[in-house]
């Protein structure tokens, strides 16, 4: 049975993105929530961001001007998190 998993990214973006990709191996539904900061595209995260986009995973953020993510207000992010089977903070 497929699980619905949310990965909440705060400090360790590189590790959170890598782990999010790994969670897809069991055919679970994975969404990524980047809180209070832009998703940093650099040489350590670029491959993971590109892979996430190829896998068509959703990346949400409460930062409006982040080109890598879909903006959602903080209240809506919180409401969406209530719908997941597992929430993994990073």
MDTraj code that builds the backbone (N, CA, C; nanometers):
import mdtraj as md
import numpy as np

residues = "UNK UNK UNK UNK UNK UNK UNK UNK UNK UNK UNK UNK UNK UNK UNK UNK UNK UNK UNK UNK UNK UNK UNK UNK UNK UNK UNK UNK UNK UNK UNK UNK UNK UNK UNK UNK UNK UNK UNK UNK UNK UNK UNK UNK UNK UNK UNK UNK UNK UNK UNK UNK UNK UNK UNK UNK UNK UNK UNK UNK UNK UNK UNK UNK UNK UNK UNK UNK UNK UNK UNK UNK UNK UNK UNK UNK UNK UNK UNK UNK UNK UNK UNK UNK UNK UNK UNK UNK UNK UNK".split()
xyz = np.array([
    [0.0842, -0.1181, 0.0000],
    [0.0000, 0.0000, 0.0000],
    [0.0888, 0.1246, 0.0000],
    [0.0624, 0.2132, -0.0909],
    [0.1402, 0.3361, -0.1066],
    [0.1091, 0.4346, 0.0060],
    [0.2128, 0.4966, 0.0574],
    [0.1989, 0.5970, 0.1633],
    [0.2169, 0.7360, 0.1044],
    [0.1609, 0.8335, 0.1716],
    [0.1757, 0.9739, 0.1335],
    [0.2735, 1.0366, 0.2324],
    [0.3907, 1.0809, 0.1813],
    [0.4990, 1.1281, 0.2666],
    [0.5315, 1.2744, 0.2354],
    [0.5462, 1.3548, 0.3401],
    [0.5901, 1.4937, 0.3270],
    [0.7298, 1.5061, 0.3864],
    [0.8188, 1.5705, 0.3129],
    [0.9529, 1.5999, 0.3620],
    [0.9595, 1.7506, 0.3837],
    [0.9820, 1.7915, 0.5079],
    [0.9874, 1.9333, 0.5420],
    [1.1339, 1.9744, 0.5510],
    [1.1734, 2.0658, 0.4627],
    [1.3130, 2.1076, 0.4517],
    [1.3314, 2.2400, 0.5234],
    [1.4258, 2.2413, 0.6177],
    [1.4601, 2.3663, 0.6864],
    [1.6087, 2.3939, 0.6731],
    [1.6932, 2.3110, 0.7260],
    [1.8361, 2.3405, 0.7313],
    [1.9197, 2.2610, 0.6311],
    [1.8978, 2.1324, 0.6239],
    [1.9856, 2.0446, 0.5449],
    [1.9228, 2.0131, 0.4101],
    [1.9239, 2.1115, 0.3210],
    [1.8571, 2.0957, 0.1926],
    [1.9132, 1.9807, 0.1098],
    [2.0430, 1.9728, 0.1007],
    [2.1051, 1.8686, 0.0175],
    [2.0621, 1.7290, 0.0627],
    [2.0693, 1.7026, 0.1908],
    [2.0320, 1.5717, 0.2454],
    [1.8821, 1.5457, 0.2299],
    [1.8005, 1.6460, 0.2534],
    [1.6553, 1.6300, 0.2420],
    [1.6136, 1.5977, 0.0993],
    [1.6734, 1.6633, 0.0017],
    [1.6401, 1.6365, -0.1383],
    [1.6842, 1.4969, -0.1791],
    [1.8047, 1.4583, -0.1392],
    [1.8557, 1.3247, -0.1718],
    [1.7662, 1.2165, -0.1117],
    [1.7280, 1.2360, 0.0135],
    [1.6442, 1.1389, 0.0825],
    [1.5043, 1.1327, 0.0201],
    [1.4529, 1.2462, -0.0236],
    [1.3205, 1.2499, -0.0874],
    [1.3185, 1.1634, -0.2125],
    [1.4241, 1.1704, -0.2898],
    [1.4335, 1.0873, -0.4102],
    [1.4354, 0.9400, -0.3717],
    [1.5105, 0.9048, -0.2690],
    [1.5175, 0.7669, -0.2239],
    [1.3835, 0.7121, -0.1776],
    [1.3013, 0.7966, -0.1204],
    [1.1697, 0.7515, -0.0727],
    [1.0773, 0.7084, -0.1861],
    [1.1047, 0.7524, -0.3074],
    [1.0189, 0.7157, -0.4203],
    [1.0396, 0.5706, -0.4641],
    [1.1456, 0.5054, -0.4170],
    [1.1750, 0.3693, -0.4596],
    [1.0681, 0.2682, -0.4178],
    [0.9927, 0.2989, -0.3146],
    [0.8865, 0.2094, -0.2687],
    [0.7498, 0.2508, -0.3234],
    [0.7510, 0.3333, -0.4279],
    [0.6284, 0.3820, -0.4933],
    [0.5397, 0.4623, -0.4000],
    [0.5992, 0.5247, -0.3003],
    [0.5230, 0.6133, -0.2140],
    [0.5112, 0.7507, -0.2812],
    [0.4080, 0.8236, -0.2452],
    [0.3874, 0.9586, -0.2949],
    [0.4650, 1.0542, -0.2045],
    [0.5566, 1.1314, -0.2628],
    [0.6435, 1.2188, -0.1846],
    [0.6271, 1.3631, -0.2312],
    [0.6038, 1.4535, -0.1366],
    [0.6016, 1.5971, -0.1624],
    [0.7037, 1.6631, -0.0710],
    [0.7630, 1.7715, -0.1202],
    [0.8686, 1.8400, -0.0471],
    [0.8203, 1.9803, -0.0119],
    [0.8417, 2.0196, 0.1143],
    [0.8007, 2.1507, 0.1640],
    [0.9241, 2.2251, 0.2135],
    [0.9609, 2.3315, 0.1460],
    [1.0766, 2.4134, 0.1826],
    [1.0251, 2.5321, 0.2641],
    [1.0680, 2.5429, 0.3896],
    [1.0136, 2.6458, 0.4774],
    [1.1089, 2.7620, 0.4985],
    [1.0560, 2.8828, 0.4820],
    [1.1208, 3.0086, 0.5206],
    [1.2531, 3.0388, 0.4517],
    [1.2818, 2.9720, 0.3406],
    [1.4032, 3.0013, 0.2652],
    [1.3875, 2.9504, 0.1224],
    [1.4639, 3.0101, 0.0325],
    [1.4631, 2.9622, -0.1051],
    [1.5365, 2.8287, -0.1137],
    [1.4965, 2.7502, -0.2100],
    [1.5673, 2.6258, -0.2378],
    [1.6960, 2.6633, -0.3102],
    [1.8088, 2.6316, -0.2517],
    [1.9386, 2.6723, -0.3057],
    [1.9805, 2.5794, -0.4185],
    [1.9925, 2.6353, -0.5383],
    [2.0448, 2.5565, -0.6501],
    [2.1945, 2.5851, -0.6579],
    [2.2727, 2.4849, -0.6241],
    [2.4177, 2.4946, -0.6333],
    [2.4695, 2.3605, -0.6828],
    [2.6004, 2.3438, -0.6898],
    [2.6518, 2.2188, -0.7467],
    [2.6198, 2.0962, -0.6616],
    [2.5910, 2.1149, -0.5330],
    [2.5546, 2.0011, -0.4469],
    [2.4069, 1.9635, -0.4595],
    [2.3219, 2.0587, -0.4965],
    [2.1778, 2.0306, -0.5015],
    [2.1208, 2.0242, -0.6433],
    [2.1925, 2.0716, -0.7428],
    [2.1384, 2.0826, -0.8789],
    [2.0905, 1.9480, -0.9342],
    [2.1710, 1.8436, -0.9195],
    [2.1311, 1.7126, -0.9708],
    [2.0055, 1.6622, -0.9008],
    [1.9970, 1.6810, -0.7695],
    [1.8781, 1.6369, -0.6953],
    [1.7540, 1.7151, -0.7385],
    [1.7653, 1.8452, -0.7572],
    [1.6513, 1.9260, -0.8013],
    [1.6062, 1.8807, -0.9398],
    [1.7003, 1.8585, -1.0301],
    [1.6650, 1.8121, -1.1642],
    [1.5988, 1.6749, -1.1611],
    [1.6485, 1.5849, -1.0772],
    [1.5891, 1.4512, -1.0643],
    [1.4482, 1.4597, -1.0073],
    [1.4287, 1.5453, -0.9077],
    [1.2955, 1.5647, -0.8490],
    [1.1969, 1.6136, -0.9539],
    [1.2405, 1.7048, -1.0379],
    [1.1524, 1.7544, -1.1443],
    [1.1219, 1.6461, -1.2468],
    [1.2207, 1.5632, -1.2801],
    [1.1981, 1.4525, -1.3728],
    [1.1004, 1.3503, -1.3149],
    [1.1083, 1.3279, -1.1844],
    [1.0171, 1.2344, -1.1175],
    [0.8793, 1.2957, -1.0936],
    [0.8652, 1.4250, -1.1255],
    [0.7403, 1.5000, -1.1098],
    [0.6927, 1.5056, -0.9650],
    [0.7900, 1.5183, -0.8723],
    [0.7552, 1.5402, -0.7322],
    [0.7220, 1.6874, -0.7139],
    [0.6347, 1.7169, -0.6205],
    [0.5978, 1.8551, -0.5920],
    [0.6932, 1.9152, -0.4900],
    [0.7361, 2.0384, -0.5159],
    [0.8173, 2.1133, -0.4203],
    [0.7414, 2.2417, -0.3895],
    [0.7008, 2.2572, -0.2647],
    [0.6255, 2.3742, -0.2207],
    [0.7119, 2.4599, -0.1289],
    [0.6813, 2.5904, -0.1257],
    [0.7534, 2.6809, -0.0371],
    [0.6626, 2.7958, 0.0047],
    [0.6918, 2.8512, 0.1219],
    [0.6195, 2.9697, 0.1650],
    [0.6970, 3.0975, 0.1313],
    [0.7971, 3.0858, 0.0434],
    [0.8720, 3.2006, -0.0080],
    [0.8224, 3.2269, -0.1503],
    [0.7713, 3.3464, -0.1738],
    [0.7043, 3.3759, -0.3004],
    [0.7956, 3.3788, -0.4221],
    [0.9147, 3.4307, -0.4119],
    [0.9978, 3.4523, -0.5305],
    [1.1010, 3.3426, -0.5535],
    [1.0663, 3.2197, -0.5242],
    [1.1552, 3.1059, -0.5461],
    [1.1153, 3.0363, -0.6766],
    [1.2028, 3.0429, -0.7757],
    [1.1728, 2.9865, -0.9074],
    [1.1670, 2.8336, -0.9074],
    [1.2279, 2.7694, -0.8098],
    [1.2359, 2.6228, -0.8057],
    [1.1128, 2.5590, -0.7417],
    [1.0293, 2.6375, -0.6747],
    [0.9187, 2.5820, -0.5965],
    [0.7849, 2.6438, -0.6345],
    [0.6786, 2.5794, -0.5881],
    [0.5436, 2.6329, -0.6014],
    [0.5087, 2.7035, -0.4715],
    [0.4680, 2.8280, -0.4822],
    [0.4372, 2.9070, -0.3614],
    [0.3027, 2.8665, -0.3017],
    [0.3021, 2.8501, -0.1706],
    [0.1797, 2.8326, -0.0926],
    [0.1958, 2.9143, 0.0353],
    [0.0924, 2.9880, 0.0761],
    [0.1010, 3.0600, 0.2041],
    [0.1225, 2.9611, 0.3192],
    [0.1803, 3.0103, 0.4258],
    [0.2142, 2.9247, 0.5394],
    [0.0928, 2.8495, 0.5938],
    [-0.0209, 2.9168, 0.6027],
    [-0.1419, 2.8509, 0.6544],
    [-0.1842, 2.7349, 0.5650],
    [-0.1738, 2.7523, 0.4343],
    [-0.2115, 2.6441, 0.3437],
    [-0.1113, 2.5292, 0.3496],
    [0.0174, 2.5616, 0.3655],
    [0.1178, 2.4562, 0.3839],
    [0.0853, 2.3722, 0.5068],
    [0.0511, 2.4396, 0.6159],
    [0.0187, 2.3687, 0.7401],
    [-0.1028, 2.2786, 0.7217],
    [-0.2041, 2.3266, 0.6520],
    [-0.3243, 2.2458, 0.6281],
    [-0.2930, 2.1243, 0.5412],
    [-0.2079, 2.1411, 0.4416],
    [-0.1721, 2.0278, 0.3562],
    [-0.0949, 1.9210, 0.4335],
    [-0.0093, 1.9646, 0.5244],
    [0.0691, 1.8676, 0.6011],
    [-0.0184, 1.7735, 0.6823],
    [-0.1368, 1.8183, 0.7183],
    [-0.2281, 1.7343, 0.7960],
    [-0.2794, 1.6141, 0.7171],
    [-0.2629, 1.6147, 0.5851],
    [-0.3174, 1.5074, 0.5015],
    [-0.2177, 1.3939, 0.4744],
    [-0.0968, 1.4027, 0.5286],
    [0.0073, 1.3038, 0.4986],
    [0.0116, 1.1927, 0.6027],
    [0.0530, 1.0739, 0.5569],
    [0.0706, 0.9608, 0.6478],
    [0.1955, 0.9773, 0.7339],
    [0.3013, 1.0322, 0.6730],
    [0.4287, 1.0527, 0.7434],
    [0.4833, 1.1899, 0.7089],
    [0.5380, 1.2591, 0.8092],
    [0.6011, 1.3888, 0.7891],
    [0.7436, 1.3786, 0.8432],
    [0.8409, 1.4004, 0.7543],
    [0.9819, 1.3873, 0.7932],
    [1.0485, 1.5244, 0.7921],
    [1.0869, 1.5748, 0.9089],
    [1.1534, 1.7070, 0.9146],
    [1.3028, 1.6950, 0.8883],
    [1.3546, 1.7875, 0.8099],
    [1.4991, 1.7959, 0.7851],
    [1.5458, 1.9360, 0.8033],
])
top = md.Topology()
chain = top.add_chain()
for i, resn in enumerate(residues, 1):
    res = top.add_residue(resn, chain, resSeq=i)
    for name in ("N", "CA", "C"):
        top.add_atom(name, md.element.get_by_symbol(name[0]), res)
traj = md.Trajectory(xyz[None], top)
